[in-house]
Amino acid sequence: MQDYPFTFGIPLPEGIPTKYDNHITRTLSAMNGQFADQRAFDAILAQEDVVLYEVYELERPGMAGELLHGISIVH
């Protein structure tokens, strides 16, 4: 967790923050049961377990005045 002053950059075109505390990668297999067309889901998953999105979390203390935020990348 970063202390005061709390700053980070978001270099483009990647959009990955220069500082982060946690990186979450969500693949298609982790989303089973979340889509209306299960047959389409199964067909795509049989070909490849693609990455759907990533989240870069930036932790802050759980107190008044702190702003929780992160960067999400949808593939």
PyMOL Python script that loads the backbone (N, CA, C, O; Angstrom):
from pymol import cmd

cmd.read_pdbstr("""\
ATOM      1  N   MET A   1       0.846  -1.180   0.000  1.00  0.00           N
ATOM      2  CA  MET A   1       0.000   0.000   0.000  1.00  0.00           C
ATOM      3  C   MET A   1       0.889   1.240   0.000  1.00  0.00           C
ATOM      4  O   MET A   1       1.880   1.317   0.726  1.00  0.00           O
ATOM      5  N   GLN A   2       0.515   2.196  -0.821  1.00  0.00           N
ATOM      6  CA  GLN A   2       1.262   3.438  -0.939  1.00  0.00           C
ATOM      7  C   GLN A   2       0.789   4.438   0.118  1.00  0.00           C
ATOM      8  O   GLN A   2      -0.381   4.455   0.502  1.00  0.00           O
ATOM      9  N   ASP A   3       1.713   5.256   0.570  1.00  0.00           N
ATOM     10  CA  ASP A   3       1.382   6.297   1.532  1.00  0.00           C
ATOM     11  C   ASP A   3       1.315   7.650   0.843  1.00  0.00           C
ATOM     12  O   ASP A   3       1.486   7.753  -0.372  1.00  0.00           O
ATOM     13  N   TYR A   4       1.066   8.670   1.622  1.00  0.00           N
ATOM     14  CA  TYR A   4       0.980  10.031   1.122  1.00  0.00           C
ATOM     15  C   TYR A   4       2.344  10.490   0.643  1.00  0.00           C
ATOM     16  O   TYR A   4       3.319  10.194   1.333  1.00  0.00           O
ATOM     17  N   PRO A   5       2.504  11.181  -0.467  1.00  0.00           N
ATOM     18  CA  PRO A   5       1.474  11.447  -1.463  1.00  0.00           C
ATOM     19  C   PRO A   5       1.239  10.206  -2.321  1.00  0.00           C
ATOM     20  O   PRO A   5       2.177   9.479  -2.652  1.00  0.00           O
ATOM     21  N   PHE A   6       0.003   9.979  -2.667  1.00  0.00           N
ATOM     22  CA  PHE A   6      -0.389   8.795  -3.407  1.00  0.00           C
ATOM     23  C   PHE A   6      -0.517   9.145  -4.885  1.00  0.00           C
ATOM     24  O   PHE A   6      -1.473   9.804  -5.294  1.00  0.00           O
ATOM     25  N   THR A   7       0.442   8.706  -5.674  1.00  0.00           N
ATOM     26  CA  THR A   7       0.418   8.977  -7.109  1.00  0.00           C
ATOM     27  C   THR A   7       0.828   7.725  -7.862  1.00  0.00           C
ATOM     28  O   THR A   7       1.527   6.863  -7.328  1.00  0.00           O
ATOM     29  N   PHE A   8       0.386   7.634  -9.110  1.00  0.00           N
ATOM     30  CA  PHE A   8       0.830   6.580 -10.016  1.00  0.00           C
ATOM     31  C   PHE A   8       0.537   7.032 -11.440  1.00  0.00           C
ATOM     32  O   PHE A   8      -0.324   7.880 -11.670  1.00  0.00           O
ATOM     33  N   GLY A   9       1.257   6.460 -12.382  1.00  0.00           N
ATOM     34  CA  GLY A   9       1.043   6.792 -13.778  1.00  0.00           C
ATOM     35  C   GLY A   9       0.276   5.676 -14.480  1.00  0.00           C
ATOM     36  O   GLY A   9       0.235   4.535 -14.018  1.00  0.00           O
ATOM     37  N   ILE A  10      -0.327   6.037 -15.601  1.00  0.00           N
ATOM     38  CA  ILE A  10      -1.016   5.058 -16.442  1.00  0.00           C
ATOM     39  C   ILE A  10      -0.473   5.228 -17.864  1.00  0.00           C
ATOM     40  O   ILE A  10      -1.073   5.926 -18.681  1.00  0.00           O
ATOM     41  N   PRO A  11       0.666   4.589 -18.157  1.00  0.00           N
ATOM     42  CA  PRO A  11       1.252   4.748 -19.489  1.00  0.00           C
ATOM     43  C   PRO A  11       0.375   4.108 -20.564  1.00  0.00           C
ATOM     44  O   PRO A  11      -0.120   2.991 -20.408  1.00  0.00           O
ATOM     45  N   LEU A  12       0.200   4.842 -21.643  1.00  0.00           N
ATOM     46  CA  LEU A  12      -0.603   4.352 -22.762  1.00  0.00           C
ATOM     47  C   LEU A  12       0.325   3.877 -23.878  1.00  0.00           C
ATOM     48  O   LEU A  12       1.419   4.426 -24.013  1.00  0.00           O
ATOM     49  N   PRO A  13      -0.049   2.900 -24.672  1.00  0.00           N
ATOM     50  CA  PRO A  13      -1.397   2.378 -24.844  1.00  0.00           C
ATOM     51  C   PRO A  13      -1.739   1.207 -23.928  1.00  0.00           C
ATOM     52  O   PRO A  13      -2.894   0.782 -23.907  1.00  0.00           O
ATOM     53  N   GLU A  14      -0.785   0.668 -23.169  1.00  0.00           N
ATOM     54  CA  GLU A  14      -1.054  -0.512 -22.338  1.00  0.00           C
ATOM     55  C   GLU A  14      -2.087  -0.249 -21.257  1.00  0.00           C
ATOM     56  O   GLU A  14      -2.962  -1.084 -21.025  1.00  0.00           O
ATOM     57  N   GLY A  15      -2.002   0.901 -20.590  1.00  0.00           N
ATOM     58  CA  GLY A  15      -2.951   1.259 -19.545  1.00  0.00           C
ATOM     59  C   GLY A  15      -2.718   0.556 -18.225  1.00  0.00           C
ATOM     60  O   GLY A  15      -3.597   0.559 -17.363  1.00  0.00           O
ATOM     61  N   ILE A  16      -1.558  -0.044 -18.048  1.00  0.00           N
ATOM     62  CA  ILE A  16      -1.239  -0.734 -16.787  1.00  0.00           C
ATOM     63  C   ILE A  16      -0.600   0.278 -15.839  1.00  0.00           C
ATOM     64  O   ILE A  16       0.394   0.913 -16.190  1.00  0.00           O
ATOM     65  N   PRO A  17      -1.163   0.432 -14.638  1.00  0.00           N
ATOM     66  CA  PRO A  17      -0.617   1.429 -13.710  1.00  0.00           C
ATOM     67  C   PRO A  17       0.838   1.129 -13.345  1.00  0.00           C
ATOM     68  O   PRO A  17       1.251  -0.029 -13.286  1.00  0.00           O
ATOM     69  N   THR A  18       1.597   2.182 -13.106  1.00  0.00           N
ATOM     70  CA  THR A  18       3.004   2.023 -12.743  1.00  0.00           C
ATOM     71  C   THR A  18       3.169   1.431 -11.344  1.00  0.00           C
ATOM     72  O   THR A  18       4.214   0.861 -11.028  1.00  0.00           O
ATOM     73  N   LYS A  19       2.134   1.566 -10.502  1.00  0.00           N
ATOM     74  CA  LYS A  19       2.130   0.970  -9.156  1.00  0.00           C
ATOM     75  C   LYS A  19       0.768   0.322  -8.943  1.00  0.00           C
ATOM     76  O   LYS A  19      -0.264   0.916  -9.256  1.00  0.00           O
ATOM     77  N   TYR A  20       0.767  -0.885  -8.415  1.00  0.00           N
ATOM     78  CA  TYR A  20      -0.487  -1.546  -8.035  1.00  0.00           C
ATOM     79  C   TYR A  20      -0.182  -2.588  -6.976  1.00  0.00           C
ATOM     80  O   TYR A  20       0.955  -3.040  -6.843  1.00  0.00           O
ATOM     81  N   ASP A  21      -1.219  -2.969  -6.215  1.00  0.00           N
ATOM     82  CA  ASP A  21      -1.048  -3.899  -5.107  1.00  0.00           C
ATOM     83  C   ASP A  21      -1.510  -5.317  -5.432  1.00  0.00           C
ATOM     84  O   ASP A  21      -1.028  -6.279  -4.835  1.00  0.00           O
ATOM     85  N   ASN A  22      -2.436  -5.447  -6.369  1.00  0.00           N
ATOM     86  CA  ASN A  22      -2.985  -6.764  -6.683  1.00  0.00           C
ATOM     87  C   ASN A  22      -3.383  -6.802  -8.153  1.00  0.00           C
ATOM     88  O   ASN A  22      -3.942  -5.841  -8.680  1.00  0.00           O
ATOM     89  N   HIS A  23      -3.089  -7.923  -8.807  1.00  0.00           N
ATOM     90  CA  HIS A  23      -3.444  -8.105 -10.220  1.00  0.00           C
ATOM     91  C   HIS A  23      -4.330  -9.341 -10.328  1.00  0.00           C
ATOM     92  O   HIS A  23      -3.930 -10.443  -9.951  1.00  0.00           O
ATOM     93  N   ILE A  24      -5.539  -9.142 -10.849  1.00  0.00           N
ATOM     94  CA  ILE A  24      -6.499 -10.238 -11.020  1.00  0.00           C
ATOM     95  C   ILE A  24      -6.689 -10.468 -12.506  1.00  0.00           C
ATOM     96  O   ILE A  24      -6.928  -9.526 -13.261  1.00  0.00           O
ATOM     97  N   THR A  25      -6.582 -11.736 -12.930  1.00  0.00           N
ATOM     98  CA  THR A  25      -6.841 -12.102 -14.314  1.00  0.00           C
ATOM     99  C   THR A  25      -8.025 -13.053 -14.320  1.00  0.00           C
ATOM    100  O   THR A  25      -8.010 -14.074 -13.633  1.00  0.00           O
ATOM    101  N   ARG A  26      -9.054 -12.720 -15.098  1.00  0.00           N
ATOM    102  CA  ARG A  26     -10.260 -13.549 -15.156  1.00  0.00           C
ATOM    103  C   ARG A  26     -10.342 -14.189 -16.541  1.00  0.00           C
ATOM    104  O   ARG A  26     -10.405 -13.496 -17.557  1.00  0.00           O
ATOM    105  N   THR A  27     -10.341 -15.530 -16.565  1.00  0.00           N
ATOM    106  CA  THR A  27     -10.427 -16.270 -17.822  1.00  0.00           C
ATOM    107  C   THR A  27     -11.863 -16.736 -18.058  1.00  0.00           C
ATOM    108  O   THR A  27     -12.710 -16.664 -17.168  1.00  0.00           O
ATOM    109  N   LEU A  28     -12.114 -17.213 -19.273  1.00  0.00           N
ATOM    110  CA  LEU A  28     -13.450 -17.677 -19.627  1.00  0.00           C
ATOM    111  C   LEU A  28     -13.914 -18.794 -18.694  1.00  0.00           C
ATOM    112  O   LEU A  28     -15.071 -18.804 -18.274  1.00  0.00           O
ATOM    113  N   SER A  29     -13.035 -19.724 -18.369  1.00  0.00           N
ATOM    114  CA  SER A  29     -13.438 -20.863 -17.514  1.00  0.00           C
ATOM    115  C   SER A  29     -13.907 -20.405 -16.136  1.00  0.00           C
ATOM    116  O   SER A  29     -14.718 -21.083 -15.506  1.00  0.00           O
ATOM    117  N   ALA A  30     -13.410 -19.265 -15.660  1.00  0.00           N
ATOM    118  CA  ALA A  30     -13.813 -18.741 -14.353  1.00  0.00           C
ATOM    119  C   ALA A  30     -15.212 -18.134 -14.395  1.00  0.00           C
ATOM    120  O   ALA A  30     -15.775 -17.809 -13.349  1.00  0.00           O
ATOM    121  N   MET A  31     -15.775 -17.979 -15.587  1.00  0.00           N
ATOM    122  CA  MET A  31     -17.077 -17.336 -15.739  1.00  0.00           C
ATOM    123  C   MET A  31     -18.178 -18.333 -16.100  1.00  0.00           C
ATOM    124  O   MET A  31     -19.234 -17.939 -16.596  1.00  0.00           O
ATOM    125  N   ASN A  32     -17.938 -19.608 -15.857  1.00  0.00           N
ATOM    126  CA  ASN A  32     -18.938 -20.639 -16.179  1.00  0.00           C
ATOM    127  C   ASN A  32     -20.250 -20.345 -15.448  1.00  0.00           C
ATOM    128  O   ASN A  32     -20.261 -20.051 -14.252  1.00  0.00           O
ATOM    129  N   GLY A  33     -21.359 -20.433 -16.198  1.00  0.00           N
ATOM    130  CA  GLY A  33     -22.667 -20.178 -15.616  1.00  0.00           C
ATOM    131  C   GLY A  33     -23.087 -18.716 -15.650  1.00  0.00           C
ATOM    132  O   GLY A  33     -24.165 -18.373 -15.164  1.00  0.00           O
ATOM    133  N   GLN A  34     -22.259 -17.854 -16.214  1.00  0.00           N
ATOM    134  CA  GLN A  34     -22.553 -16.416 -16.232  1.00  0.00           C
ATOM    135  C   GLN A  34     -23.174 -15.937 -17.542  1.00  0.00           C
ATOM    136  O   GLN A  34     -23.577 -14.779 -17.647  1.00  0.00           O
ATOM    137  N   PHE A  35     -23.254 -16.816 -18.537  1.00  0.00           N
ATOM    138  CA  PHE A  35     -23.742 -16.421 -19.856  1.00  0.00           C
ATOM    139  C   PHE A  35     -25.015 -17.176 -20.212  1.00  0.00           C
ATOM    140  O   PHE A  35     -25.198 -18.321 -19.798  1.00  0.00           O
ATOM    141  N   ALA A  36     -25.886 -16.542 -20.972  1.00  0.00           N
ATOM    142  CA  ALA A  36     -27.174 -17.136 -21.347  1.00  0.00           C
ATOM    143  C   ALA A  36     -27.004 -18.305 -22.313  1.00  0.00           C
ATOM    144  O   ALA A  36     -27.784 -19.257 -22.265  1.00  0.00           O
ATOM    145  N   ASP A  37     -25.999 -18.252 -23.188  1.00  0.00           N
ATOM    146  CA  ASP A  37     -25.809 -19.288 -24.207  1.00  0.00           C
ATOM    147  C   ASP A  37     -24.694 -20.244 -23.771  1.00  0.00           C
ATOM    148  O   ASP A  37     -23.531 -20.057 -24.130  1.00  0.00           O
ATOM    149  N   GLN A  38     -25.060 -21.272 -22.992  1.00  0.00           N
ATOM    150  CA  GLN A  38     -24.073 -22.210 -22.467  1.00  0.00           C
ATOM    151  C   GLN A  38     -23.379 -22.985 -23.582  1.00  0.00           C
ATOM    152  O   GLN A  38     -22.199 -23.314 -23.466  1.00  0.00           O
ATOM    153  N   ARG A  39     -24.106 -23.279 -24.665  1.00  0.00           N
ATOM    154  CA  ARG A  39     -23.493 -24.014 -25.782  1.00  0.00           C
ATOM    155  C   ARG A  39     -22.379 -23.193 -26.426  1.00  0.00           C
ATOM    156  O   ARG A  39     -21.311 -23.721 -26.734  1.00  0.00           O
ATOM    157  N   ALA A  40     -22.628 -21.918 -26.627  1.00  0.00           N
ATOM    158  CA  ALA A  40     -21.600 -21.043 -27.192  1.00  0.00           C
ATOM    159  C   ALA A  40     -20.402 -20.949 -26.246  1.00  0.00           C
ATOM    160  O   ALA A  40     -19.251 -20.982 -26.683  1.00  0.00           O
ATOM    161  N   PHE A  41     -20.679 -20.833 -24.966  1.00  0.00           N
ATOM    162  CA  PHE A  41     -19.616 -20.802 -23.956  1.00  0.00           C
ATOM    163  C   PHE A  41     -18.752 -22.054 -24.062  1.00  0.00           C
ATOM    164  O   PHE A  41     -17.526 -21.961 -24.120  1.00  0.00           O
ATOM    165  N   ASP A  42     -19.387 -23.225 -24.086  1.00  0.00           N
ATOM    166  CA  ASP A  42     -18.657 -24.496 -24.157  1.00  0.00           C
ATOM    167  C   ASP A  42     -17.837 -24.606 -25.435  1.00  0.00           C
ATOM    168  O   ASP A  42     -16.718 -25.119 -25.410  1.00  0.00           O
ATOM    169  N   ALA A  43     -18.381 -24.126 -26.556  1.00  0.00           N
ATOM    170  CA  ALA A  43     -17.674 -24.205 -27.836  1.00  0.00           C
ATOM    171  C   ALA A  43     -16.412 -23.336 -27.823  1.00  0.00           C
ATOM    172  O   ALA A  43     -15.356 -23.761 -28.290  1.00  0.00           O
ATOM    173  N   ILE A  44     -16.529 -22.119 -27.286  1.00  0.00           N
ATOM    174  CA  ILE A  44     -15.361 -21.240 -27.220  1.00  0.00           C
ATOM    175  C   ILE A  44     -14.336 -21.798 -26.247  1.00  0.00           C
ATOM    176  O   ILE A  44     -13.139 -21.786 -26.534  1.00  0.00           O
ATOM    177  N   LEU A  45     -14.787 -22.283 -25.109  1.00  0.00           N
ATOM    178  CA  LEU A  45     -13.878 -22.834 -24.104  1.00  0.00           C
ATOM    179  C   LEU A  45     -13.150 -24.067 -24.628  1.00  0.00           C
ATOM    180  O   LEU A  45     -12.001 -24.301 -24.256  1.00  0.00           O
ATOM    181  N   ALA A  46     -13.789 -24.856 -25.477  1.00  0.00           N
ATOM    182  CA  ALA A  46     -13.147 -26.037 -26.061  1.00  0.00           C
ATOM    183  C   ALA A  46     -11.971 -25.648 -26.956  1.00  0.00           C
ATOM    184  O   ALA A  46     -11.037 -26.429 -27.134  1.00  0.00           O
ATOM    185  N   GLN A  47     -12.020 -24.439 -27.519  1.00  0.00           N
ATOM    186  CA  GLN A  47     -10.939 -23.961 -28.377  1.00  0.00           C
ATOM    187  C   GLN A  47      -9.814 -23.340 -27.566  1.00  0.00           C
ATOM    188  O   GLN A  47      -8.636 -23.599 -27.816  1.00  0.00           O
ATOM    189  N   GLU A  48     -10.189 -22.511 -26.584  1.00  0.00           N
ATOM    190  CA  GLU A  48      -9.184 -21.790 -25.799  1.00  0.00           C
ATOM    191  C   GLU A  48      -9.822 -21.164 -24.565  1.00  0.00           C
ATOM    192  O   GLU A  48     -10.956 -20.686 -24.614  1.00  0.00           O
ATOM    193  N   ASP A  49      -9.085 -21.171 -23.464  1.00  0.00           N
ATOM    194  CA  ASP A  49      -9.537 -20.521 -22.226  1.00  0.00           C
ATOM    195  C   ASP A  49      -9.012 -19.085 -22.245  1.00  0.00           C
ATOM    196  O   ASP A  49      -8.012 -18.773 -21.599  1.00  0.00           O
ATOM    197  N   VAL A  50      -9.690 -18.225 -22.982  1.00  0.00           N
ATOM    198  CA  VAL A  50      -9.217 -16.860 -23.220  1.00  0.00           C
ATOM    199  C   VAL A  50      -9.313 -15.994 -21.965  1.00  0.00           C
ATOM    200  O   VAL A  50     -10.152 -16.228 -21.095  1.00  0.00           O
ATOM    201  N   VAL A  51      -8.452 -15.007 -21.889  1.00  0.00           N
ATOM    202  CA  VAL A  51      -8.513 -14.006 -20.826  1.00  0.00           C
ATOM    203  C   VAL A  51      -9.599 -13.007 -21.200  1.00  0.00           C
ATOM    204  O   VAL A  51      -9.565 -12.428 -22.286  1.00  0.00           O
ATOM    205  N   LEU A  52     -10.566 -12.802 -20.300  1.00  0.00           N
ATOM    206  CA  LEU A  52     -11.660 -11.868 -20.556  1.00  0.00           C
ATOM    207  C   LEU A  52     -11.344 -10.468 -20.044  1.00  0.00           C
ATOM    208  O   LEU A  52     -11.574  -9.475 -20.735  1.00  0.00           O
ATOM    209  N   TYR A  53     -10.812 -10.401 -18.820  1.00  0.00           N
ATOM    210  CA  TYR A  53     -10.460  -9.087 -18.286  1.00  0.00           C
ATOM    211  C   TYR A  53      -9.408  -9.212 -17.196  1.00  0.00           C
ATOM    212  O   TYR A  53      -9.179 -10.287 -16.642  1.00  0.00           O
ATOM    213  N   GLU A  54      -8.780  -8.091 -16.908  1.00  0.00           N
ATOM    214  CA  GLU A  54      -7.781  -7.989 -15.847  1.00  0.00           C
ATOM    215  C   GLU A  54      -8.134  -6.783 -14.987  1.00  0.00           C
ATOM    216  O   GLU A  54      -8.703  -5.806 -15.473  1.00  0.00           O
ATOM    217  N   VAL A  55      -7.796  -6.862 -13.723  1.00  0.00           N
ATOM    218  CA  VAL A  55      -7.997  -5.746 -12.800  1.00  0.00           C
ATOM    219  C   VAL A  55      -6.688  -5.508 -12.060  1.00  0.00           C
ATOM    220  O   VAL A  55      -6.080  -6.437 -11.529  1.00  0.00           O
ATOM    221  N   TYR A  56      -6.272  -4.266 -12.035  1.00  0.00           N
ATOM    222  CA  TYR A  56      -5.110  -3.848 -11.255  1.00  0.00           C
ATOM    223  C   TYR A  56      -5.638  -3.036 -10.088  1.00  0.00           C
ATOM    224  O   TYR A  56      -6.124  -1.920 -10.267  1.00  0.00           O
ATOM    225  N   GLU A  57      -5.540  -3.602  -8.882  1.00  0.00           N
ATOM    226  CA  GLU A  57      -6.089  -2.972  -7.681  1.00  0.00           C
ATOM    227  C   GLU A  57      -5.036  -2.118  -6.981  1.00  0.00           C
ATOM    228  O   GLU A  57      -3.863  -2.484  -6.904  1.00  0.00           O
ATOM    229  N   LEU A  58      -5.478  -0.988  -6.480  1.00  0.00           N
ATOM    230  CA  LEU A  58      -4.632  -0.101  -5.700  1.00  0.00           C
ATOM    231  C   LEU A  58      -5.262   0.026  -4.318  1.00  0.00           C
ATOM    232  O   LEU A  58      -6.324   0.630  -4.166  1.00  0.00           O
ATOM    233  N   GLU A  59      -4.613  -0.537  -3.325  1.00  0.00           N
ATOM    234  CA  GLU A  59      -5.182  -0.550  -1.969  1.00  0.00           C
ATOM    235  C   GLU A  59      -4.984   0.792  -1.283  1.00  0.00           C
ATOM    236  O   GLU A  59      -3.973   1.467  -1.477  1.00  0.00           O
ATOM    237  N   ARG A  60      -5.964   1.161  -0.484  1.00  0.00           N
ATOM    238  CA  ARG A  60      -5.905   2.346   0.354  1.00  0.00           C
ATOM    239  C   ARG A  60      -6.462   1.978   1.718  1.00  0.00           C
ATOM    240  O   ARG A  60      -7.230   1.022   1.833  1.00  0.00           O
ATOM    241  N   PRO A  61      -6.092   2.716   2.747  1.00  0.00           N
ATOM    242  CA  PRO A  61      -6.637   2.432   4.075  1.00  0.00           C
ATOM    243  C   PRO A  61      -8.160   2.570   4.084  1.00  0.00           C
ATOM    244  O   PRO A  61      -8.712   3.426   3.394  1.00  0.00           O
ATOM    245  N   GLY A  62      -8.824   1.741   4.851  1.00  0.00           N
ATOM    246  CA  GLY A  62     -10.285   1.791   4.963  1.00  0.00           C
ATOM    247  C   GLY A  62     -10.732   2.859   5.925  1.00  0.00           C
ATOM    248  O   GLY A  62     -11.224   2.555   7.012  1.00  0.00           O
ATOM    249  N   MET A  63     -10.567   4.112   5.539  1.00  0.00           N
ATOM    250  CA  MET A  63     -10.941   5.216   6.415  1.00  0.00           C
ATOM    251  C   MET A  63     -11.491   6.375   5.586  1.00  0.00           C
ATOM    252  O   MET A  63     -11.268   6.453   4.378  1.00  0.00           O
ATOM    253  N   ALA A  64     -12.202   7.259   6.248  1.00  0.00           N
ATOM    254  CA  ALA A  64     -12.798   8.416   5.576  1.00  0.00           C
ATOM    255  C   ALA A  64     -11.721   9.231   4.871  1.00  0.00           C
ATOM    256  O   ALA A  64     -10.637   9.461   5.407  1.00  0.00           O
ATOM    257  N   GLY A  65     -12.048   9.659   3.662  1.00  0.00           N
ATOM    258  CA  GLY A  65     -11.129  10.488   2.895  1.00  0.00           C
ATOM    259  C   GLY A  65     -10.282   9.726   1.901  1.00  0.00           C
ATOM    260  O   GLY A  65      -9.655  10.332   1.032  1.00  0.00           O
ATOM    261  N   GLU A  66     -10.249   8.409   2.009  1.00  0.00           N
ATOM    262  CA  GLU A  66      -9.481   7.597   1.071  1.00  0.00           C
ATOM    263  C   GLU A  66     -10.391   7.156  -0.072  1.00  0.00           C
ATOM    264  O   GLU A  66     -11.555   6.827   0.157  1.00  0.00           O
ATOM    265  N   LEU A  67      -9.880   7.146  -1.279  1.00  0.00           N
ATOM    266  CA  LEU A  67     -10.647   6.787  -2.461  1.00  0.00           C
ATOM    267  C   LEU A  67     -10.125   5.470  -3.018  1.00  0.00           C
ATOM    268  O   LEU A  67      -8.982   5.391  -3.468  1.00  0.00           O
ATOM    269  N   LEU A  68     -10.963   4.432  -2.988  1.00  0.00           N
ATOM    270  CA  LEU A  68     -10.588   3.139  -3.556  1.00  0.00           C
ATOM    271  C   LEU A  68     -10.678   3.224  -5.069  1.00  0.00           C
ATOM    272  O   LEU A  68     -11.632   3.786  -5.608  1.00  0.00           O
ATOM    273  N   HIS A  69      -9.687   2.668  -5.756  1.00  0.00           N
ATOM    274  CA  HIS A  69      -9.729   2.675  -7.206  1.00  0.00           C
ATOM    275  C   HIS A  69      -8.800   1.623  -7.781  1.00  0.00           C
ATOM    276  O   HIS A  69      -7.964   1.050  -7.083  1.00  0.00           O
ATOM    277  N   GLY A  70      -8.968   1.388  -9.063  1.00  0.00           N
ATOM    278  CA  GLY A  70      -8.152   0.440  -9.783  1.00  0.00           C
ATOM    279  C   GLY A  70      -8.383   0.629 -11.273  1.00  0.00           C
ATOM    280  O   GLY A  70      -9.172   1.474 -11.694  1.00  0.00           O
ATOM    281  N   ILE A  71      -7.698  -0.153 -12.043  1.00  0.00           N
ATOM    282  CA  ILE A  71      -7.786  -0.105 -13.494  1.00  0.00           C
ATOM    283  C   ILE A  71      -8.267  -1.461 -13.987  1.00  0.00           C
ATOM    284  O   ILE A  71      -7.698  -2.491 -13.624  1.00  0.00           O
ATOM    285  N   SER A  72      -9.323  -1.472 -14.821  1.00  0.00           N
ATOM    286  CA  SER A  72      -9.826  -2.698 -15.417  1.00  0.00           C
ATOM    287  C   SER A  72      -9.551  -2.660 -16.911  1.00  0.00           C
ATOM    288  O   SER A  72      -9.754  -1.636 -17.564  1.00  0.00           O
ATOM    289  N   ILE A  73      -9.087  -3.783 -17.447  1.00  0.00           N
ATOM    290  CA  ILE A  73      -8.834  -3.913 -18.872  1.00  0.00           C
ATOM    291  C   ILE A  73      -9.705  -5.046 -19.381  1.00  0.00           C
ATOM    292  O   ILE A  73      -9.563  -6.187 -18.941  1.00  0.00           O
ATOM    293  N   VAL A  74     -10.604  -4.741 -20.304  1.00  0.00           N
ATOM    294  CA  VAL A  74     -11.485  -5.742 -20.904  1.00  0.00           C
ATOM    295  C   VAL A  74     -10.864  -6.178 -22.225  1.00  0.00           C
ATOM    296  O   VAL A  74     -10.569  -5.347 -23.084  1.00  0.00           O
ATOM    297  N   HIS A  75     -10.667  -7.486 -22.382  1.00  0.00           N
ATOM    298  CA  HIS A  75     -10.061  -8.018 -23.613  1.00  0.00           C
ATOM    299  C   HIS A  75     -11.117  -8.412 -24.611  1.00  0.00           C
ATOM    300  O   HIS A  75     -10.791  -8.878 -25.703  1.00  0.00           O
TER     301      HIS A  75
END
""", "prot")
cmd.dss("prot")
cmd.show_as("cartoon", "prot")
cmd.util.cbc("prot")
cmd.orient("prot")
